[in-house]
Structures are given as C-alpha cells and as structure tokens.
Amino acid sequence: MGENGGPMKILSWVKVIYQNPVELGCGVLMAAITAVVFLQVVSRYVFSYPFDWPEELARYLFIWVALLGAALALKRGAHFSIDALVKRLPARWQLIVPVLIHTSLGIFTLVVSVKGFQLALRVREQLSPGMEVSMTYAYLSVPVSFAIMFKYVVWEVYSLFKK
C-alpha cells in the first residue's frame, strides 16, 4: 500500500487519539459548534423556524472547548506569566520557585476538580431550558478540565524534579 493509505494511516490516527486526546476533543467540539451554529442560522434565516436547542448546545460546547483549551495552554506553557522577579533570585531559588508555583497550582486544580465534580452531581436533577437534559453535562466541564490540568501539573512537577 502507498504512504497515504492502509495500516500506517490507521496507526497514525490511533497515535493521535492516544497521545493527544484533549487536542482531538477540542477539534471535535469546534466542529460540533460550527455545525450547530450553522444549523441554527439555516433554520432561522432560510426556513424562518429557529430551533430552541442549538444556541444552548453551542454555548455548552463552547464552555467545554474553552476549559479544555485552558488545559492545553497549561500543558504547552502558554499561559501568561512574568518571570522578571524569578530571574533576579539566586540560582537555587530559580529552581525552587517553579516547584512551589506548580505545587500550589496542583493543589488548586485538584480542589476545583473535586468540588466541581460534587457540584456537577448536585445539579443532576436540574434540566437545561432548551434541550431539557441534565445540567450535569455542562457542569462536568469544570472538573474534567481541571482534572486534566492536574495531570499536566503533576507531570510538570515530576519533570522539574527529574532535571
């Protein structure tokens, strides 16, 4: 088989799914948002009969993609930071401060994840107004994203100690 087909192409997709599930999830969510918003525009302006649920679904999908995107930004070190003070510290402290920052960030993400999961379970009886599905699905975006952030922070702390 050629380079573009067959088992190698399947293996490359398996690798993407296994190694980058959050990136893949964000891509799928963005595609879903696009499709849902397009459906709403067509139903409203072409058929003059807007559906009730696409706007709400797009809002909840956007919350999911924003929080998962924040986790990706954390993984890639893309969040805003000012290291001017850290660079003025002695060399030993320049190694200690990132560990302290990441440890406190890890504690914060763990607490938000646990409390967010508890809140998501607490609202399971509440239904969304347009789709009439449990609000747990929307609320789960917080604990899931922060659990992913916690995983990335733990990995970063491990990497800092490994140096």
N, C-alpha and C positions, 0 to 999 in steps of 0.2 A: 504494500500500500504506500501511497505517497506521503509526503510530510504533513499534509493538511487533513488527513483522514485516518480512520481506523482506531486501533487501540491507543496510540500515542495521544490523539486528541481527547479521548475519554480520560486517560490518565492525567492530562493537564487540567481538565475540569475537576477531577477528583482532588488534585493538589490544591486548586484554588478554593474549593469548598472546605477542605480540611485545614489549610493554612490561613485562609483569610475569610472565615465565615461572617465576620462583622462587616467587612467591606462588601461582600456579596449581599448580605442582608440590606445594607444601605442602598445598594444599587437596585435591588428588587423593590424596596419601599419607594424609591424615587420613581421607578417605572410605574408602580401602582398609583402613586399620587398623580402622575401625569395622565394616566388613563382615566382615573376617577374625575379629575377636573375637566378633562376633555368631554367625558360623558355628560357632566353637568352643563357645560357650555352648549353642547349639541341639544340636550333635552330642553334647555331654556330658550335658546335663540332659534333653533331650527324647528322644533316641534311645539314650542310655546307651552310646554308642560314640564316644568322643572321637578325633578325628583326631590324628596325630602332628605335622603340619606347621603348623597355624595359629598356635600360640603362638610358634613360632620365626619365622615370617614377620612376625607383628605386632611382634616385638622388633626385627627388622632394619629394618622400615619406620619404627619409632619412632626408631631411630638416625638414619636418613636425614632424617626430618622435624625432629628436634632440631638437627642440624647445619645444615640449610638454614634453619631458624628463626634460628639464631645469625647466619648470613649476613644475613638480613633485618633482624635487630636492629642489626647493624653498619651496614647501609645507611641505616636510619632514625635512627641515633644514639641507640638505646635502651639501649645497654649502660651499666652503672653507671660513673660517673666522678665524681671530686671535683676541682673546679676552684678551690678556695679559694686554693691556693698560686699558681696561674697568674694569678688576678686581682690578686694582690699584686705581681706583677712589673711592670717598666716596660712601656709600651705596645709597644715594639718586640719585646720578648721574648714578649709575649702573642700576637704573630703568629708568632714563630719556634717556640715550643714545640709548637703543634699540628702544624706541618710535621714536626718531629722525631719526635713521637709516631706520626704516621701513616706516616712513612717506616720507622721501626723495626717497626711493625705490618705494613707491606707486606712487608718482608724476612722477618719471621716467617711470615706466611701463605704466602709463596712457598716457603720452605724446607719447611714442613709439607706443602704440596701436592705438591711434587716427591718428598719422602721417603715420603709416604703413597701416592703412585702406585707407587713402587718396591715398597713393601710389599704393595700390592694385587696386583701382578703376581707377587710371590714366593709368595703363598698360593693361586695359581690351581689347584693340584692338590689342595688340601685341600677336602674336602666337608663341608657342614653336616650335623649328625647327623639332623635330622628331614626336611628336604627333599632332601638329597643333591644340592645344587647347589654350585658353586664358591663358596668364601668370598670370592672377589674382589668379588662383588656387594655384600656387606656392607662390606668394607674400602674400596671405592671411595667410600663416603660421605664419608670424610675428605678425600681430595684434591679431589674435586669441590666440596665445600662451601668448602674453603679457597681454591680457585682463584676461586670466586665472590667470596669475601671479598677476595681480592687485587684483583680487578677493581673492587670498590667502594672499596677504599682508594686505588687509583691514581686513580680518578675524584675522590675527596675531595681528594687532594693537588693534582690539577690545578685543582680549584675554589678551593683555598686560594691558589694562585699567581695565579689569574685575578682575585682580589679587588683 
